[in-house]
């Protein structure tokens, strides 16, 4: 089986999410990578070094500069004539492209897979991760998105394969890139951070959120996350949100401060290696998944913890 993997990148560097997708694709058969962008030859060179890859397809065209799904999907659909499966990381971009590819191929998409059980059999979470469904496709071609936290990342060195130039239909004329506003931060990005400090609505307001959590995160070199309740209350921007409708993370250490542990939040962080919860409510659901739980007033416990680091 030949599997085509969408490479997530910014035209300069390949994103980590791609590496988990490569591991998943490797369980299906021969792995080919697709680098679509503009002036992205450097990314193709990086992709060619990834362990376990057999070939890299490079589509260098201004139409693909911003990864617009309306332009990329027809290119992927065209390349699927010589591939059996299309795999994309379950990121914002991957989730935008994959359904369009599935529609163009007239097949059912399999979303957010956690494991590969057979040539066309996979597991995926349902009911906010409370149950795991085993699904089998009957389609001739597979279109799959991969949950990045469920698979090991492929090694970025060890491969050396040919880069083949390909071309597609180009600009479909259905959408255009206007602008992007990207929040810049010195902190590690949530999905790749090894330690995350997350805060909930109990932190009262934006100023208190920063005052309590930032010193702890600074000491630990951690990323900062938040529950949906904290985001909805305006304490922090949307890109801090961890959970079913936010980011799915699996750091080495996840520190939940003042988070009760709603089912939607747990769905986004329960794969973390070590979960530490600080909450004054001893019956909070977060303690059911926590490896270490501290029943205490966060306004006393967190500054004390920070002071001892």
C-alpha positions, -999 to 999 in steps of 0.1 A, spaced: 0 0 0 13 34 -10 4 62 15 7 99 8 13 121 38 6 158 39 36 177 53 26 206 76 51 235 72 55 273 69 75 272 37 107 273 58 105 244 83 85 212 87 61 211 117 64 184 143 28 172 137 40 157 104 63 132 122 35 115 141 16 112 108 46 96 92 47 69 119 11 61 115 14 60 77 44 36 81 21 10 96 0 10 64 29 5 39 52 26 17 53 63 28 54 92 3 54 128 15 38 157 -2 53 192 3 31 218 -13 40 254 -9 59 283 -25 97 285 -22 96 255 0 125 234 -14 142 236 21 112 218 36 114 191 9 150 186 18 141 182 55 113 158 46 137 137 25 158 130 56 129 117 77 134 80 86 110 56 69 101 77 39 104 63 4 98 94 -17 90 131 -14 67 149 -39 73 187 -42 46 210 -55 62 245 -56 36 269 -68 23 303 -56 -12 288 -53 0 266 -24 19 293 -6 -6 296 23 -19 260 22 -54 270 12 -74 238 13 -94 247 -18 -62 247 -38 -43 218 -21 -72 193 -21 -74 190 -59 -36 184 -60 -39 156 -34 -69 141 -52 -48 140 -84 -19 123 -67 -42 98 -52 -45 81 -86 -11 64 -77 -16 61 -39 -39 40 -17 -42 62 13 -39 99 22 -28 107 58 -28 142 74 -20 153 109 -52 163 128 -42 200 129 -62 230 118 -48 227 83 -50 189 81 -86 189 92 -94 215 66 -78 196 37 -87 160 44 -125 163 42 -122 181 8 -100 153 -5 -124 127 8 -153 145 -10 -133 147 -43 -126 110 -40 -161 102 -29 -149 82 2 -156 83 39 -129 101 60 -116 84 91 -108 111 117 -84 114 146 -71 78 146 -53 65 177 -39 33 163 -36 12 131 -51 -23 137 -50 -36 101 -48 -25 65 -82 -7 67 -89 -10 105 -83 18 130 -93 30 165 -106 65 171 -120 83 201 -158 90 204 -179 106 231 -152 131 240 -126 103 244 -147 83 269 -150 54 244 -127 41 217 -143 29 185 -127 3 162 -137 12 126 -130 -5 93 -132 12 59 -148 -5 29 -136 22 5 -109 16 -22 -90 47 -11 -84 58 25 -84 94 38 -72 96 74 -63 123 100 -40 113 128 -40 124 164 -5 135 170 -3 125 206 -11 89 199 19 80 178 57 84 183 74 110 162 95 97 133 132 105 134 141 136 115 174 121 104 183 87 88 165 90 55 178 101 21 153 98 -7 146 114 -41 125 146 -44 102 145 -73 86 177 -87 48 174 -92 22 199 -103 -15 203 -98 -44 223 -110 -30 254 -91 -53 282 -80 -89 270 -79 -102 306 -76 -125 297 -47 -106 314 -19 -77 339 -14 -53 346 14 -60 380 30 -38 382 61 -28 364 92 -22 376 128 0 352 146 6 356 183 43 356 190 55 340 223 89 330 238 72 301 254 71 266 238 40 260 216 14 240 235 14 209 212 52 205 214 58 217 250 73 191 275 57 209 305 24 228 305 9 249 333 -29 253 327 -53 275 346 -91 275 350 -119 299 358 -109 298 396 -81 323 387 -107 351 388 -95 374 360 -68 380 334 -45 399 357 -46 372 384 -42 344 358 -9 360 347 2 369 382 -2 334 396 7 311 366 34 331 347 61 329 375 56 291 378 57 286 340 89 307 338 106 286 365 96 254 346 102 266 311 66 256 304 39 264 280 7 280 294 -27 266 287 -62 272 299 -96 256 302 -125 267 280 -141 284 310 -110 306 314 -109 314 277 -146 322 276 -142 345 306 -115 364 287 -86 356 309 -64 344 279 -67 342 241 -83 312 223 -50 297 213 -43 288 250 -74 265 251 -67 228 259 -95 204 254 -119 188 229 -126 221 212 -90 234 218 -56 218 215 -50 181 222 -17 179 242 4 151 258 33 167 276 57 150 301 41 170 329 7 188 329 -1 210 359 -38 218 362 -44 248 385 -80 256 395 -94 234 368 -124 212 378 -118 187 350 -149 189 327 -151 159 303 -142 182 274 -110 194 291 -99 159 300 -103 148 264 -75 172 255 -49 164 282 -55 129 297 -27 114 276 -1 135 295 26 114 311 22 129 346 -8 150 356 -6 173 387 -38 189 399 -42 217 424 -78 224 434 -96 232 467 -125 210 458 -115 174 468 -144 160 447 -133 178 414 -132 153 385 -96 163 377 -84 142 406 -97 111 390 -71 113 362 -44 131 382 -12 112 392 -5 138 419 -34 157 436 -31 186 460 -63 198 477 -54 234 486 -61 270 479 -43 277 446 -36 313 457 -14 300 485 -1 267 470 11 280 436 32 309 449 47 286 476 55 260 450 70 286 427 92 299 456 106 264 462 117 258 427 
